[in-house]
Each structure stands twice: as structure tokens, then as C-alpha cells.
Amino acid sequence: MRKKIVAGNWKMNLGYEDGLSLFSEIVNMVKDEVIGDQEVVVCSPFIHLSSIAKLGAAVKNVSIGAQNVHQAESGAYTGEVSASQVKSVGASYVILGHSERRAYFGETDSLLAEKVNVTLKHDLKPIFCIGETKEERESNRFFEVIKTQLDQGVFHLSADEFAKIVLAYEPVWAIGTGLTASPEQAQEVHAYIREVIANRYDATVADNTTILYGGSANPSNAATLFAQKDIDGGLIGGASLKSRDFLEIVKVFN
Ligand code: 3PY
């Protein structure tokens, strides 16, 4: 079922103690505030996962996620972390296909399809990121790029498997640049994503898919973005590192 989700992507920030303090602030604020049905997901570096999963275990509406997994089950992959390991510490989500991983680590759509499979196999929910570069937007190829990412990354799944996926539209030109897609630009793409899902599966599957917006979302622009009819929340970068800013964004759905 379609949900409202505000997910923080801490990226490669925060030492162990700082991460625990930030997470404690977030859960205390979530407990103190009246939060509706929206789910708050914190995607931390691997080093924090086990501890924050324990801190958040009993807190309604709060879940934990990783930012990557390796595509193999286990084995001689020095420095990597598997989906079953992430699951074993109590996480529920994994960000896959973030544009930083596509750009800096050469992650292709076919590799990401393997990561999606292993993630689902271990009962974790992928937050699968898609989005076009500045050049692809300027040359009006963004619909085509997004469709290819979906076709190759997640459309091999059955409808039942696809129902476990959360999508995040993250225009690459809005990541780390301070630029944000306008609510109209974001809505146009979210509506298109739903249309492509309806063509691949059906209208009910499309309607039930949670599609987040990501890319410099912050307390000043979240409300207008989340007011768009096909935007179900956000994947938040920098603003998720400040508990107050993050909570303001969460509270947009109250
Ligand atoms: C950003 O907001 O910069 C992000 O990359 C969110 O994932």
C-alpha cells in the first residue's frame, strides 16, 4: 500500500557517537510530537545500524535503513556488506541506485537489478533511486532515462515483489547543488513514473507505489513538494543531519 515516508540519507557523515546522538534526538522528537501515519526512516552508515536499530526498535513509525548492500549472498568480498548482514542488525530498508553510487562506483542498472533481488530475498525493502542528469534534462531526455532505469532495475519483478519497492525520484542536478526541482517539475516526473508502472503492471499497482522526491529537499520546500498529488514524501540528504530540520520535514504530513 502507498505510504507517506520521510527518509533521511546520512550519506558518509557522522562518527559513531554523533550518529547515536542525532538518532536519539530524532526518536525523542518523534515520541514527543504527534506524528501521523507517516513513516520516518533513517538510512545511516553501516557503523550505526545495529545500535540505532536497538534504540528505535520500540518506537512507532521509525525504521532503519542501510545505504547499500553487495549483490552476493556472502563470501570473499573484502570491505563489503551483504543484505543478510544488514537484515541481521534489524534494518528494514536499503537505498539502492543513489546517483552517487551510480556515478562514483559505476553501479549499472543490471548490477542494481541484482542488488534489488538480494535485498528483497532478505526481506528488506529497497528505496530505489532514479533520476536524470542536468544534461539529460536539458536535452529533454529525462522521461526516456527514467523509463530505462525502471525497465532495467526493477521491472523484472513480479507485481507482488514490486509492491515491496519504494521509489525515489532524485534528479541528479538537484543533489549536492542546492538546486531543487520545482514542485511542478517533480510532479510531472512522479506522474510519469506512475504511468510507466501502470503500463508495466496495472493502475492499482501504480496507485499503491510510494514515490519519494529527493534532491535538496529541506524545511522550506518540503511542504509544496509533498503537496503534489503523486509525491509521497522525501529522501532527505543534508537536512536529515539536523534533527529539527528533519522533524520539520516529517511534520509536513501532520
Ligand atoms: C540529497 O538530498 O542530496 C540526496 O542525495 C538525498 O538522497
Boltz pocket constraint, residues with backbone or C-beta under 6 A from the ligand:
constraints:
  - pocket:
      binder: B
      contacts: [[A, 9], [A, 98], [A, 170], [A, 174], [A, 175], [A, 176], [A, 214], [A, 215], [A, 216], [A, 217], [A, 235], [A, 236], [A, 237], [A, 238]]
      max_distance: 6.0
